[in-house]
Amino acid sequence: MLLPHRVWRAIVGPVINSTVPPKSFPGDSAGLTTDEMLARGWRAPVDFSTPLAVLSQPALDNNHQVMARWVADHGVRLAPHGKTTMTPLVIEQQLAAGVWGMTAATPWQAQTMVAAGARNVIIANETLDPYGLAWVRTAMESDPGLTIWVYVDSVVGAQRVAERLGTGDRLVPVLLEVGLVGGRGGVRDLDTGVAVAEAVRELSGIELAGVAAFEGVYGDRLDEILAMMTTMINTCREQKLISDRPMFTAGGSGAFDAVAAAAAKVSDVDVVIRSGCYVAHDDGLYADTSPLKESLQPALRVWARVISLPEPELALVDAGKRDLTAEGVLPIVTAIIRNGERLPGLDVRVDRFNDQHGYLLTDQLQVDDLVELGISHACLTFDKWRHIPVVDADGTVINIAETVF
């Protein structure tokens, strides 16, 4: 296994925090190194405060393997969106599992992924930040093995990208983003896309290397956006505006199978899917929509403690919006521990959350029960935590994952 946080923190390296323990860690952990923490033999959740986010290493391992097999079977490349976790430990594991590259939303995110070892990074967003683009140029010029792709969706945007990147020994690859009316970035029609491609051809320092989209916002218009990508690539190729073997990239975590199927009908393209949520999966949105929902396992869950039974059939727990995803699909109760023993499934429904409280509807819980919450859309929980214990199958802490949002 790769050493965690290879760039950010060596396993026997600096103290995580010299005065205050990480959120929900034991009070005497302040000042300890990661190595010293692991030597304590902690188990989650019983040796920690609540609420507590926990990562399961067996589930992560499973998800790395499941996705690697799917990518190999379908002949596509995987550049998972790192913003899902922004966790160098997880990113390093993804790279070790064979992902082709990583996807970022900003140049700053891209820097964290390069630091974690990524050699191919797609910045899947229009990027006009002068400092970020200057970093892209410097990084690619100083490291011939590193390639960073950026998006364009307008003539003016392409001009600004070229100006701010400047010229060097290498052409920076840009991807033409397409979109649909009512969506987010991306050209809305073929003529505009061709005009942008023509502008890129005339600009110094960049080259049009492919077509990109984010199909996750289009729902039942998925076929429409994929068809637009196909038309854009074919038209640009006919007019010699794009590289000989362009990239065809999309692939939100709920539709990467459809992306691969559509791209398979386009000749001589490199297909890159950017699904990020597979690595942690979930107990909500992607448990219902992922093409691999039968094989992936939820890796991130949050433990809370019942602190009050103020009304019949109402239990309050000490986890809230500051600790977990509380929008969209609400968490579900996946386990209960009472007096050190796991209980069989109880009839408990999560109703709502305040900043620090969760409302559970049931008459079967007792004060001081520990409740495990399976969450939906894990990325919105990762960003609530800076240090997350990683556990093995029996709950022993085997690593500490640091996030860098």
C-alpha positions as CSV (number, residue, x, y, z in Angstrom):
1,M,0.0,0.0,0.0
2,L,1.3,3.5,-0.8
3,L,2.2,5.6,2.2
4,P,-0.7,8.0,2.9
5,H,-0.4,11.6,2.0
6,R,2.9,11.0,0.3
7,V,3.3,14.8,-0.3
8,W,1.1,16.2,2.4
9,R,2.3,14.3,5.4
10,A,4.6,11.3,5.8
11,I,3.2,8.5,7.9
12,V,5.7,9.2,10.6
13,G,5.9,12.9,9.8
14,P,4.7,16.1,11.5
15,V,2.2,16.4,14.2
16,I,-1.4,16.6,12.8
17,N,-2.2,19.4,15.3
18,S,-0.1,20.4,18.3
19,T,-2.9,21.8,20.5
20,V,-6.3,20.6,19.6
21,P,-7.2,17.0,18.5
22,P,-8.9,16.5,15.1
23,K,-12.6,16.7,15.1
24,S,-14.1,13.9,17.2
25,F,-10.8,12.2,17.8
26,P,-9.9,11.2,21.4
27,G,-9.0,14.1,23.6
28,D,-5.5,12.8,24.2
29,S,-4.7,12.7,20.5
30,A,-3.6,16.3,20.4
31,G,0.1,16.5,19.4
32,L,0.3,12.9,18.2
33,T,1.7,12.0,14.8
34,T,-0.3,9.7,12.5
35,D,2.0,6.9,13.3
36,E,1.5,7.4,17.1
37,M,-2.3,7.5,16.6
38,L,-2.3,4.2,14.7
39,A,-0.2,2.6,17.5
40,R,-3.1,3.3,19.9
41,G,-5.2,0.5,18.3
42,W,-8.3,2.6,18.3
43,R,-11.6,1.2,17.1
44,A,-14.4,3.2,15.5
45,P,-16.8,4.4,16.7
46,V,-16.4,3.3,20.3
47,D,-13.0,5.0,20.9
48,F,-14.0,8.3,19.4
49,S,-16.4,11.2,20.1
50,T,-19.5,11.6,18.1
51,P,-20.4,12.6,15.5
52,L,-17.7,10.7,13.6
53,A,-17.1,10.2,9.9
54,V,-15.5,6.8,9.1
55,L,-14.0,5.4,5.9
56,S,-14.0,1.7,5.3
57,Q,-10.8,0.5,3.6
58,P,-12.4,-2.9,2.5
59,A,-15.2,-0.9,0.8
60,L,-12.7,1.4,-0.9
61,D,-10.6,-1.6,-2.0
62,N,-13.7,-3.2,-3.5
63,N,-14.7,-0.1,-5.3
64,H,-11.2,0.4,-6.8
65,Q,-11.3,-3.2,-8.1
66,V,-14.9,-3.0,-9.4
67,M,-14.3,0.1,-11.4
68,A,-11.0,-1.0,-12.7
69,R,-12.6,-4.1,-14.1
70,W,-15.4,-2.2,-15.7
71,V,-13.0,0.3,-17.4
72,A,-10.9,-2.5,-18.7
73,D,-13.9,-4.5,-20.0
74,H,-15.2,-1.4,-21.9
75,G,-11.9,-0.2,-23.3
76,V,-12.2,3.3,-21.8
77,R,-10.0,5.5,-19.6
78,L,-10.9,6.7,-16.1
79,A,-10.1,10.1,-14.8
80,P,-12.2,10.3,-11.6
81,H,-13.3,13.7,-10.3
82,G,-11.1,14.3,-7.3
83,K,-13.4,16.9,-5.8
84,T,-15.5,14.0,-4.6
85,T,-13.0,13.3,-1.8
86,M,-10.2,15.9,-2.0
87,T,-8.3,13.3,0.0
88,P,-4.7,12.6,-1.1
89,L,-4.8,9.1,0.5
90,V,-7.8,8.1,-1.7
91,I,-6.4,9.8,-4.8
92,E,-3.2,7.9,-4.3
93,Q,-5.1,4.7,-4.0
94,Q,-7.1,5.5,-7.2
95,L,-3.8,6.0,-9.0
96,A,-2.3,2.8,-7.6
97,A,-5.5,1.0,-8.8
98,G,-4.7,2.1,-12.4
99,V,-6.8,5.1,-13.1
100,W,-5.5,6.9,-16.2
101,G,-5.7,10.4,-14.6
102,M,-7.7,12.7,-12.4
103,T,-10.3,15.4,-12.9
104,A,-10.3,18.7,-11.1
105,A,-12.7,21.7,-11.2
106,T,-10.0,24.3,-10.6
107,P,-6.2,24.7,-11.1
108,W,-5.8,24.6,-7.3
109,Q,-7.5,21.2,-7.1
110,A,-5.4,20.1,-10.1
111,Q,-2.2,21.0,-8.1
112,T,-3.3,18.7,-5.2
113,M,-3.8,15.9,-7.7
114,V,-0.5,16.4,-9.4
115,A,1.1,16.5,-5.9
116,A,-0.5,13.1,-5.2
117,G,1.0,11.6,-8.3
118,A,-1.4,12.2,-11.2
119,R,0.2,12.5,-14.6
120,N,-2.9,13.4,-16.6
121,V,-5.3,16.0,-15.2
122,I,-8.5,17.4,-16.8
123,I,-9.7,20.7,-15.4
124,A,-13.3,20.2,-16.2
125,N,-14.4,23.7,-16.1
126,E,-13.9,27.0,-18.0
127,T,-10.6,28.3,-16.4
128,L,-9.8,32.0,-16.9
129,D,-7.8,32.5,-13.7
130,P,-4.5,34.1,-14.7
131,Y,-2.6,32.6,-11.8
132,G,-4.1,29.1,-12.3
133,L,-3.3,29.2,-16.0
134,A,0.2,30.4,-15.4
135,W,0.7,27.3,-13.1
136,V,-0.6,25.0,-15.9
137,R,2.0,26.4,-18.3
138,T,4.8,26.2,-15.7
139,A,3.8,22.7,-14.6
140,M,3.7,21.3,-18.1
141,E,6.9,23.0,-19.2
142,S,8.8,21.7,-16.2
143,D,7.5,18.2,-16.4
144,P,7.3,16.6,-19.8
145,G,5.4,13.6,-18.4
146,L,2.6,15.7,-17.1
147,T,-0.4,16.8,-19.3
148,I,-3.2,19.1,-18.1
149,W,-6.3,19.7,-20.2
150,V,-8.5,22.9,-19.9
151,Y,-12.0,23.7,-21.2
152,V,-13.1,26.4,-23.6
153,D,-16.7,27.3,-24.8
154,S,-16.3,30.7,-26.4
155,V,-14.0,32.6,-28.7
156,V,-13.3,35.2,-26.1
157,G,-12.6,32.5,-23.5
158,A,-10.2,30.7,-25.8
159,Q,-8.4,33.9,-26.5
160,R,-8.0,34.6,-22.8
161,V,-6.8,31.1,-22.1
162,A,-4.2,31.4,-24.9
163,E,-3.0,34.8,-23.6
164,R,-2.7,33.7,-20.0
165,L,-1.1,30.4,-20.8
166,G,1.5,32.1,-23.1
167,T,3.7,30.0,-25.3
168,G,6.3,27.4,-24.5
169,D,7.8,24.2,-25.9
170,R,4.5,22.3,-25.6
171,L,1.0,23.0,-26.8
172,V,-1.6,22.9,-24.0
173,P,-4.5,20.7,-24.9
174,V,-8.0,22.3,-24.7
175,L,-11.3,20.6,-24.8
176,L,-14.4,22.1,-26.4
177,E,-17.2,21.9,-23.9
178,V,-20.7,21.4,-25.3
179,G,-24.0,21.9,-23.3
180,L,-27.7,22.3,-23.7
181,V,-30.0,25.1,-23.1
182,G,-30.8,25.3,-19.3
183,G,-27.6,23.5,-18.4
184,R,-24.3,25.1,-17.3
185,G,-21.2,25.8,-19.4
186,G,-20.7,24.6,-23.0
187,V,-21.6,25.8,-26.5
188,R,-25.2,25.4,-27.3
189,D,-25.1,24.8,-31.0
190,L,-22.8,23.4,-33.7
191,D,-22.0,26.7,-35.4
192,T,-20.8,28.2,-32.1
193,G,-18.7,25.2,-31.4
194,V,-17.0,25.3,-34.9
195,A,-16.3,29.0,-34.4
196,V,-14.6,28.3,-31.1
197,A,-12.6,25.5,-32.7
198,E,-11.5,27.8,-35.6
199,A,-10.4,30.4,-33.0
200,V,-8.3,27.8,-31.2
201,R,-6.6,26.8,-34.4
202,E,-5.4,30.4,-34.9
203,L,-4.2,30.9,-31.4
204,S,-0.7,30.2,-30.2
205,G,0.2,27.8,-27.4
206,I,-3.0,25.7,-27.4
207,E,-4.5,23.0,-29.5
208,L,-8.0,21.5,-29.7
209,A,-7.7,18.0,-28.3
210,G,-11.2,16.8,-27.9
211,V,-14.9,17.5,-26.9
212,A,-16.3,17.3,-23.4
213,A,-19.6,17.5,-21.6
214,F,-21.1,17.0,-18.2
215,E,-24.2,15.0,-18.9
216,G,-25.2,14.7,-15.2
217,V,-27.4,17.8,-15.3
218,Y,-29.5,16.8,-18.2
219,G,-31.6,13.8,-17.0
220,D,-33.8,12.6,-19.7
221,R,-31.9,14.7,-22.3
222,L,-28.8,12.4,-21.9
223,D,-29.1,11.1,-25.5
224,E,-29.3,14.7,-26.8
225,I,-26.0,15.8,-25.1
226,L,-24.2,12.7,-26.2
227,A,-25.4,13.1,-29.8
228,M,-24.2,16.7,-29.7
229,M,-20.7,15.6,-28.6
230,T,-20.6,13.1,-31.4
231,T,-21.7,15.6,-34.0
232,M,-19.2,18.2,-32.7
233,I,-16.3,15.8,-32.9
234,N,-17.2,14.6,-36.4
235,T,-17.7,18.1,-37.7
236,C,-14.4,19.4,-36.2
237,R,-12.6,16.4,-37.6
238,E,-14.0,16.9,-41.1
239,Q,-12.8,20.5,-41.0
240,K,-9.4,19.5,-39.6
241,L,-10.0,21.6,-36.5
242,I,-9.2,18.9,-33.9
243,S,-6.4,16.4,-33.2
244,D,-6.4,13.2,-35.2
245,R,-7.5,11.1,-32.2
246,P,-9.5,13.4,-30.1
247,M,-10.7,12.9,-26.5
248,F,-14.4,12.1,-26.0
249,T,-15.0,12.8,-22.3
250,A,-18.0,12.8,-20.0
251,G,-19.3,10.4,-17.5
252,G,-21.0,11.5,-14.3
253,S,-21.3,8.7,-11.7
254,G,-24.9,7.8,-12.7
255,A,-24.4,7.5,-16.5
256,F,-20.9,6.5,-17.4
257,D,-22.3,3.3,-19.1
258,A,-24.3,5.5,-21.5
259,V,-21.3,7.6,-22.2
260,A,-19.1,4.6,-23.1
261,A,-21.9,3.2,-25.3
262,A,-22.3,6.4,-27.2
263,A,-18.6,7.0,-27.6
264,A,-18.1,3.4,-28.9
265,K,-20.0,4.5,-32.1
266,V,-17.5,7.3,-32.8
267,S,-14.3,6.1,-34.6
268,D,-10.8,6.9,-33.5
269,V,-11.4,8.6,-30.2
270,D,-10.0,8.2,-26.7
271,V,-12.9,7.8,-24.3
272,V,-12.4,9.2,-20.8
273,I,-15.1,8.9,-18.2
274,R,-14.8,11.2,-15.2
275,S,-17.0,9.5,-12.6
276,G,-15.8,10.3,-9.1
277,C,-18.4,9.1,-6.7
278,Y,-17.9,5.4,-7.4
279,V,-14.9,5.4,-5.0
280,A,-17.0,6.1,-1.9
281,H,-20.3,5.2,-3.4
282,D,-23.2,5.9,-1.0
283,D,-26.5,4.7,0.5
284,G,-28.7,7.1,-1.4
285,L,-28.5,8.7,-4.9
286,Y,-25.8,6.5,-6.3
287,A,-27.1,3.4,-4.5
288,D,-30.1,3.9,-6.8
289,T,-28.5,5.2,-10.0
290,S,-25.0,3.9,-10.4
291,P,-24.6,1.4,-13.3
292,L,-22.5,-0.6,-10.8
293,K,-24.8,-0.3,-7.8
294,E,-25.0,-4.0,-7.4
295,S,-21.2,-4.3,-7.0
296,L,-20.0,-1.0,-5.3
297,Q,-20.1,-0.6,-1.5
298,P,-20.6,2.5,0.6
299,A,-17.3,3.5,2.1
300,L,-18.1,6.6,4.0
301,R,-20.6,6.7,6.9
302,V,-21.2,8.9,9.9
303,W,-21.8,7.7,13.5
304,A,-24.0,9.7,15.8
305,R,-25.2,9.3,19.4
306,V,-28.8,9.5,20.6
307,I,-28.8,12.4,23.1
308,S,-32.4,13.0,23.8
309,L,-35.9,11.4,23.5
310,P,-37.9,14.5,24.0
311,E,-41.2,13.2,22.6
312,P,-42.8,9.9,21.9
313,E,-41.4,8.5,18.6
314,L,-38.7,11.2,18.3
315,A,-35.0,10.7,19.0
316,L,-32.4,13.4,18.6
317,V,-28.8,12.5,17.6
318,D,-25.7,14.7,17.8
319,A,-25.0,14.9,14.0
320,G,-26.2,17.7,11.8
321,K,-25.6,19.7,8.7
322,R,-22.1,20.5,10.0
323,D,-21.2,16.9,9.8
324,L,-23.0,15.2,6.9
325,T,-25.0,15.5,3.7
326,A,-28.4,16.8,4.7
327,E,-29.8,17.9,1.3
328,G,-31.5,15.9,-1.4
329,V,-31.7,12.2,-0.3
330,L,-31.6,12.1,3.5
331,P,-29.3,9.6,5.3
332,I,-30.6,6.2,6.4
333,V,-29.9,4.3,9.5
334,T,-27.6,1.4,8.7
335,A,-26.5,0.1,12.1
336,I,-27.2,0.6,15.8
337,I,-24.9,-0.2,18.8
338,R,-26.4,-0.4,22.3
339,N,-24.2,-1.2,25.3
340,G,-21.5,-2.4,22.9
341,E,-23.7,-4.8,21.0
342,R,-25.0,-4.4,17.4
343,L,-28.8,-4.6,17.2
344,P,-30.8,-6.1,14.5
345,G,-32.6,-3.7,12.1
346,L,-34.9,-1.3,13.9
347,D,-37.7,0.7,12.3
348,V,-36.0,4.2,12.3
349,R,-36.6,7.0,9.8
350,V,-34.4,10.1,9.4
351,D,-36.7,13.1,9.2
352,R,-34.5,16.3,9.1
353,F,-31.4,18.0,10.4
354,N,-30.4,21.3,12.1
355,D,-26.8,22.4,12.2
356,Q,-25.9,20.1,15.1
357,H,-28.9,17.8,15.5
358,G,-30.6,15.0,13.6
359,Y,-34.3,14.1,14.0
360,L,-35.1,10.4,13.9
361,L,-38.6,9.1,14.0
362,T,-38.9,5.9,16.0
363,D,-39.9,4.6,19.4
364,Q,-37.2,1.9,19.4
365,L,-34.1,3.9,20.3
366,Q,-32.6,4.6,23.7
367,V,-30.5,7.5,25.0
368,D,-26.8,6.8,24.4
369,D,-27.4,4.4,21.4
370,L,-24.8,4.8,18.7
371,V,-26.4,5.1,15.3
372,E,-24.6,4.6,12.0
373,L,-25.9,6.9,9.2
374,G,-25.5,5.9,5.5
375,I,-25.3,9.1,3.5
376,S,-26.2,10.1,0.0
377,H,-23.7,12.0,-2.3
378,A,-20.6,11.5,-0.2
379,C,-18.7,14.5,-1.5
380,L,-21.0,16.8,0.6
381,T,-19.9,14.9,3.7
382,F,-16.2,14.7,2.9
383,D,-16.0,18.5,2.9
384,K,-17.2,18.6,6.6
385,W,-14.1,16.8,7.8
386,R,-10.4,17.4,7.8
387,H,-9.3,14.1,9.3
388,I,-11.2,10.8,8.9
389,P,-10.3,7.5,10.5
390,V,-9.9,4.7,8.0
391,V,-10.9,1.3,9.4
392,D,-10.5,-2.4,8.5
393,A,-13.4,-4.9,8.5
394,D,-13.6,-5.1,12.3
395,G,-13.4,-1.3,12.9
396,T,-9.8,-1.0,13.8
397,V,-8.3,2.3,12.7
398,I,-5.5,1.5,10.1
399,N,-5.0,5.0,8.7
400,I,-6.0,8.6,8.9
401,A,-7.3,10.2,5.8
402,E,-6.7,14.0,5.5
403,T,-8.9,16.1,3.3
404,V,-7.6,19.2,1.5
405,F,-10.7,21.2,0.5
